[in-house]
Amino acid sequence: MSISFSRRDFLQSAGGGLGGLALTAMLAGEGRAELHHAPKAKRVIQIFCPGGMSQVDTFDYKPELEKRTGKPFDPDGTLQFFASKPGNCQGSHWKFRQHGESGLWISDLFPKLATCVDDMAFIYSMHSKTALHGPACFMMNTGFALPGFPSMGSWVTYGLGSEADDLPAFVVLPDPRGLPPGGIINWGAGFLPAEHQATTLDTSNPTRPITDLFPPRDFAAANPEADRAGLAFLEQLNRMHIESRTANSELDARIKAYEMAARLQLSAPEVTDLSNETAATQQLYDIDHPETGSFGRQCLLARRLVQRGVRFVQIYCGAENTTAKKIRPNWDSHEDVVRDHGYWGAVLDTGASALLNDLKQQGMLDETLVICTTEFGRQPGAQGGQGKGRDHNAGAFTAWLAGGGIRGGSGYGATDELGFKAVQSPAYSYDLHATALHLLGVDHTRLTFYHNGIERRLTDVHGHVIREILRET
C-alpha cells in the first residue's frame, strides 16, 4: 500500500529546527503561539480547593467579626443564605497573626504557608455568580457557570503550546478520593481543538499513572512485534482518513494521542517515580504521611512535570462531597468548620508550602505562576443547630498567587467588616484569568476562538489585569 506524503508529515519533518512555540503555531494554522508581550511566567501550577474554603478562617482577617461573635448576624431576619437562615456572628475558629516583612494576616490554620507570605499575593475581593458547587467550579475554571466551555488550562495550551515533547501540555492531578463537583468537565477543552483536553494522572499509582497506557502484560509479551505493526498500520489509516477531514479536531487529537501515548510509555513512569527525589525533598512534601501525604505527592509531581516542560498543571485538594463524612472529602463545612477545615488546612498547608519552597530552591519560582483558589467562600454567620458550620457564600472569598511576576507580600481588594461580601475592587474569575494570561505574555482580549458565530475567549466580554499585585520589573 502506498501512503501519500501529507502536509502534516511535511510540517513535522521540516519543522524540526524551529522553536516549540513557532511549530505549534504552524500546526494550528492560527498563529496562536505568538506572544503579545514579554512574559513573566512560562508555566502555571493551579491548586483548586473545591467545596468552598472559608475566607474568614484563613486569609481575610476580620477583627469586627471577632467582636460580634454570638450576636445576631441579621437582626431584622430578612436574609436567606444558600441553605439556611443566618445564625449568630462567628469569628474565626483560628487565631490570626501577622507574618513576614509584609505583615499580612494569616490564620493559625496555615503555619507553614505563613512562612511564605512574602512570596504570596492575595485577592481578598473574589466573588462568584453562583453558590452552587458545580456551576461555581465551572466558572472558576472556565469563566462560565454553564458546562461545556474550555478550561483555563486548555486556553493556555491552545495559545502557547508545550515545551515538552514527551509529556502532555496540560495535566490534571485529581484528588485520590475522587473527582471534584462537575467532574472532568472542569478541565475540558470545550469547543477548542480536542488535543487541548487535559491528561489526568493517577498519583496513587506511579507504575501505571495513566489508565490503559500500557497493553495487558500477557498480551504485550505474547507478540510485541505484531503489536507495534498494528499500531503503525492504524496510524497510516488514521492519516489517510484525516486528509479529507481536516476540520475534524477529534480525529486529529486521536492521532496525536496515539503518538503521545507511545512517548508516555517511557516518560510517564519516570516522571511519576518520586523515589528519584532526595530524602530531604520527600520529607519536605511529607509524602509518607497517611493524611497529608497524598496531596504532598500531587504537589511534588506537579513540580516534576513543569520542570520537564509541561505548560499547565492543575492539582485538586478535595473531591466531590458524596462520600462518607468521616472521609472529609472537601472543604464544604456546613456542619463543623473546625473538623473539616482543620483536616484540609493541614493538607493544603503542607503541600502548598513545600511546593513554593521547593520551586524557590530549584530556581523555578520566578518563571512558575502558582495559583490557589476555591469556587466561593463561606458565611460569617454560624450554621446548624450547634452553630459549628458555615453556609455557602458567593459574595466573598480569597485567592492567592505566587511566583511568575507576582509581587509577593501584597493584597488587593477587600470585603466588608464582617467578610460577608466584596466591597472594594470586587474581582471575578475573569480578572484572575486575565492576570494569569498577562503574566504568560498573552492579552486576554486577543486570545480568541471563533465558535457558533462568536469570537469566544476565556474572559468572555469581561476581565481586567490586576496590576496592583504584579512586580514592576
N, C-alpha and C positions, 0 to 999 in steps of 0.2 A: 504493500500500500504506500503510495506517495503522499507526503504531507506538505502542503504549501507553507512557505515562509511568511508568517503573518506580520502585520505592523507591530503587534505586541512583541513578537520574537525579535524583530529588528531593534526595537527600542531597548529591550533587555540586553541585547548584545552590544549595541552602540553606546549605551549609557553607563558602561562600567566605570569610566573615568570621571563622571560628573559627580557633584556633591549630592548628598542624600536629599536635600530639600528640592534641588532643581529637578532631580529624577522623578520625585514624587509629583511635581507639578506637570512634567511632561506626560506621565502616565495618566494623570487625572484629566488632562486636557483643559484644565480650568485656570491654571496659574495660581492656585490657591496657596501654594507654598511660599509665595513672595511675602517677606516681612514688610510691614508697613512702617516700622521704625525699629531702632536698635533695641533688642530685648534685654531685660534684666535677668530673666529666668529662662532656662532651657527645658525644664521639665516640671511636672506637678505631682505631688502626693496629696490626695484629699482623704481626710478622715471624716466619715459620716457616722453620726451617733443617732440612729433612729429611735423614736419614742418620745422625744421632747425633753431635752435637758433643761433643768430649772436655772434660769439666769440669776435669780436672787439667792441661790445656794452655791453659786460657782464663781462668777466673774463680775457681776453687777452689784456692787455694794450699796445697800440702802439703809443707812442708819435710822431714817424716819420710820421705816417698816419695823425695825427692831423696837423702837419706842412704842409703836402702836400694837405690838403683839398682844392678842387677846381681846382687842377692841373690834367692833363690827367693821368689816371692810366696806359694806354697803348699808349704811344706816337706814336709807329710805326703802330698801328692799325692792328696788326696781331692776337690778341687774340679773342676768342669767348667764352663767358660764357655759362652757361646752356641754358638760354632763351633770351639772349641779348648780344649786344656788350658792352664792358666795358665803363662805364661812368667815370666821374672825381672821383678822390680820395675823400672819405668821411670819416672823422674821426668819433669817437663815438658820438652818439647823447646824451650821458650822460657823465658827468664828472667822471673820475676815481680818486679814493683816496686809500691810503694805510691804512690797518686796522690791529688791533691786535698786539701782540708781534712779529708776523712773518713779519709784514709789507707788506703782499701780497696785490695786487691791485684788487679792485672790483669796478664796476661802481655804480653810484648812483641809478641805476635801482633796486638794491637789498640792501636797507638799513638795513633790518633785518638779512638777511643772512650774511652781512658783520660782524655782531657781533659774528658770529660762525666761522670766518675764521681760527682760531687757532685749530679747530677740523677738518678742511677740507683739503684734498689733491687734487691738480689739475693736470690733464694730459692735457697739452696745445697742444700737438702734435698729437691729434687724427685725423684720416682721413679715408675715405671710398673708396670703389672701384666703387661707382656709385653715381650720383647726382639725381637719380630718387627716389621719396619718398618711394614707396612701397618696391623696392629691397633694399634700404638703411636701412629701418626699419627692414627688414628680416635679413640683415647682422648684424646689431647691436644686434638683439635679438637671432639669431640662429648661427651666424658665416658664413652664406651663403647668397648670394644675390638672390638665387632661392628659391621659396616656397617649403614647404614640409619637412624641416629639423627640428629636435627638438629644442625647445627654451631653453634658459639657465635655466629657472625655472624647466623645465621638466628634464634636465640633473641633476640638483642639487637634485631634489626629487628622481630620479632614483638611484642616488648614495648614498643619505643619508636618505631617507625616511622622516618621520614626527615625531615630538614629541607630536602631538595632536591625541587623539583617536576619538574625535567627530567633528573635522574640517578637511577640505582637507589640504594636504601638500602644495599645490601651488594654490594661489588665485590671481586673477586679478581684479583690480578695474578700469574699463574703465571710461573715461570722460563722465559725464552725457549727453554731447552734441552729443555723438556718438562714433563709433569705429575709430581706427587710420587707416592710409593708410595700405592696405593689410588685414585689418580686423582681425578675430580671428586666422588666420594663425600665427600671431606674437607670440602667446602663445600656439601653438600646440605641441603635443607630437611627431609628425613625425612618424618615424619608431620605436620609443621606445614603450614599452608596453602601451596600451591605458590609463591605470589608471593614467599615469603621465601628461595627459592633464589637463590644469588649470581649476578651477572652477571660474566663473565670479560672482561677487556680484554687485547688483544694489544699489549704495549708496543713491540714491534718494528715495528708498522705504524700510525703515527699517523694516516694518512689513512683507514684502514679498520680501526679498533681492535676492532670487533665483527663477527664473521662474519655475512654475509648481512644486515647492517643496511640496506644500500642495494641497490636493484634493479640489474641489469646496466645499464651506461651506455647501450647501444644501445636497450634496452627502455624505459628511462625517457625518453629523448629522443624516442622514436617517438610516444608518446601519453601525456603526463603527466596530462592531464585524465581519460582513461579509467582510468589507474592510481589516481588519487585517488577516482574514483567507485566503483571496485571495492572499495577499502578501506572506504569509507563503507558500502557495501551489506553487506560482510562483517561490519562492526561491528553493523549492525542485526540481521542474522541471529543473531549470537552472543548479543546481548542478549535477543532473543526466546527463544532456546533455553534460556538460563540461568534465565529466570523460573520455570520448573517444575523446575529442578535446582539449587536454591540450595546444596545440600550438596557440589556438585562444585567443589572448590577449584582443580582443574587448569584447568577451563574459565574460571573467574573469573580465574585467573592469566594465561591466554592472552589474555583481553580486555585486561587491564591491560598485558600485554607489548606488544600492538599499540599501545596508547595511548602507552606509554613509548617504543617504537621510533620513533614519529613525532617525539617531542621529542628523542630521542637523535640523530636525523639532523642536528640543529643543535648540540646540546650536546657530543656525544662528540668530534667533530673539534676543537672549541675547547679542551676540557679536556686533550686529549692532545697538543696542539700546544705542545711545550716551547720552541719558538723565541720564544714570547711572554715567556719569562723573561729576566732580565738576564744579561749575560755572566758577571757575578760569581757568580750563582746556579748557572748551568750549570757553571761551573768548580768550585764547591763540591761538587757531586754528581759531578763528573768524568765527565759523560755521554758524552764522546767517546773515553774510554779503551777500547781493544779488549778488555780483560778485565773491568774493574770497571764499565765504562760502562753495561752493560745493567741491572745492579742499581741503579745510581745513577738511571737513568731511572725504574725502578719506584718508588723512594723519592720522587723529585720528583713523579711523577704522583700518588702517594698523598697528598702534601701538597696538591696542587691539588684533588684530589677532596674531601677533608674540608673544605677551605676553601670549597667550593661546597655544603656541606651533606650530603655522603654520611656515613652514620652509622658504617659499619664497613668498613674496607679491610684485606684480608689480602694480604701480599706473601710470595712463596716465594723463598727463597735456596737453590736447588738443585732437582734433578729426580729422577725415578726412575733408579736405578743400573743401567740396562740398555744404555747406550750405550758406545762405546769408552772405555777407561780414560783415554786421552790427553785426553779432553774433560773429565774430572774432574766428573762430573755432580752429585755431592753430597758430604756430609761423611763418608761411610761408609769410614773409613780402616783397613780390615783389613790392607792391605799396606804403606802408607807414610804415616804421620801427617804428617811434615814436608812431603811433596809435596802431599797433599790438603788438610790444614788450612792449609798455607801459602798455597795458592791461594784457598780460600774465606775465610780470615781477612782477606785484603786486600779481597776483595769486600764482605764484611759490614762491615768497619771503615770503609770509605769511605762507603758508602751510609747506614748507620745513624747514623754521627756527623754526616753532613751533614743528615740528617732532623731529629735532635734540635736541632742548632744553628739550622737554618732555622726550625723551629717556634718556637723561642725568640725569634729575631729578628722573626718575624711576630706575636709576642704570642699565639700559639696553644697553646703547650705546656701552659699551666696548665689548659686545658679539653680537651686531647687526651691520652688514655691510650695510651702506646706499650708494647707487649709484645713481647718477643723470646724464643722458646723453640725447643727441638728435641724429638724424641719420646722419646729416652733418651740416656744418656751412654756413656762408653767405659771400659774396664777399666784399672786402674793397672798391671797386668802386661802385658808386651810379647807380641805375637802374631807368628807367622810364623817361617820359618827364620832370617831375619836379624834378627828381633826389632824390626822397624821399624813394625809396625802395632799396633792395639789392637782388641780384640773388643767386641761389644755389652755394655752394662751397664744393665739396667733398674733397678738398685738405687740409682743416683745420677746426677743431672745438675743443671745450674743454669739458671734462667730469670731474666731481668731485666725490670724495668718502669721507666717514667719518665713524667713529666708528670701531668696529671689527678688530683691528690690524693695522689700518691706522695711519700713522704719520701725525698728524694734522699740519697745517701751512707749508706744503711742496708743491713743484711743480716739475713737470717732463716734459722734452722736451720743444720745442719752435718752433714757426713759424717765418717766415722771418720778416723783419722790418715793413712790411705793414699788416701782418696777412693773407697773401694770401695762403701760403702752409706750411706744416710742414717740417722743415729743420733739427731740432736737435732731435734725438731719435724718429723718427716717430712711431706712435703706431696705430695698427688696433684694431678692436673688439677682435681679438684673444688674444691680450695681456691683455686687460681689463678682459676678461673671465678667462684667465689663472690665473690672480692675484686674482680674486674673489674666484675661486676654491681653490687656495692655502690657502687663509685665512680661508676657511671652512675645511681645513685639507685634501684636495684632490689634487693629482698630475694630472694635466690636460692631461698628456700623457697616463695615466693609466686608466682613466675613459672612457671606450670604449663600443661599441655595434656592434656586427657583423651583417652587413646588405648588402645583394646583393654582397657577396664576398669581402667586405671591412670592416676592423675594423674602424668604424666611431667614431669620437669624436667631442666635441663642438668646439675645436680649429682647426679642420681639420688636416693639417700637419704643422701648424704654431704655433706661440704664445710663449711668454716668460713671466715670472713673473716679474713685475715692482717692484723690491725690494727697489728702491730709495724712495718709498712712504710708506714703511712698518715700523712699530715700531720694534726696535731691540729686545725688551723684551716684 
